[in-house]
């Protein structure tokens, strides 16, 4: 398990889960648990200087960052990328410089381009910090952290668990962040069931994980994670999606192959009847809405580190 937190380590950004030492990730999880149990959020600096920049659709990430800010008494500004000067071809670097000059100190950034957060920072002078709210198919660190918190809540044997992930692993920023964290915290049995996305995975993707058929991956697994089909990131659709749920998704038959106390995660949004059945999404094993609720506490703990 992670070593004690180093309080002198600088906190500049959270763009990938690898940006932080495990000790700091562990401290963040502890603080999220305390806030969930009723601890009062620390007051923010005045002015907090928080701006949310969303250049891709979002429901739960965007609103849980907003709710977390509200719980700290901070009112974020919002830059809607589609109505910003980004559409007039202003670069991300110039946008970052502009936000810093206006006086913002923390950007929560969702973007569909890999490297967008680093590009935003390229124009700044060290006074603007970035937290990624999901970037392309690469990184979604706060989703990874809320997944880890949810699993730690429910799996007493963690990290001695078997994790099976079903679906569009080639395009999933969630799987990259969540499985990196699981590995960092000691999980050794990670099974990928990419189905028709197998040939879209690079050999170096998900180091240490096994690539299996969907039933084999589910067999005796403790944690089952279904991923949304990321159609917006496909250049061409894969073949053989006609019976996707039955062949590769998370339905009752496949769940029954797992351990009796297995838990089911899905980052959302759900495409019911596509990658997950209604019965599994709404069933006793599903922690989908607990994942959403934990997102508020992870993001509040994060805001405390950057804003107070
Ligand atoms: N899990 C996730 O990122 O969901 P949203 O796209 O709704 O924020």
Boltz pocket constraint, residues with backbone or C-beta under 6 A from the ligand:
constraints:
  - pocket:
      binder: B
      contacts: [[A, 57], [A, 58], [A, 59], [A, 60], [A, 61], [A, 62], [A, 133], [A, 134], [A, 143], [A, 267], [A, 268], [A, 269]]
      max_distance: 6.0
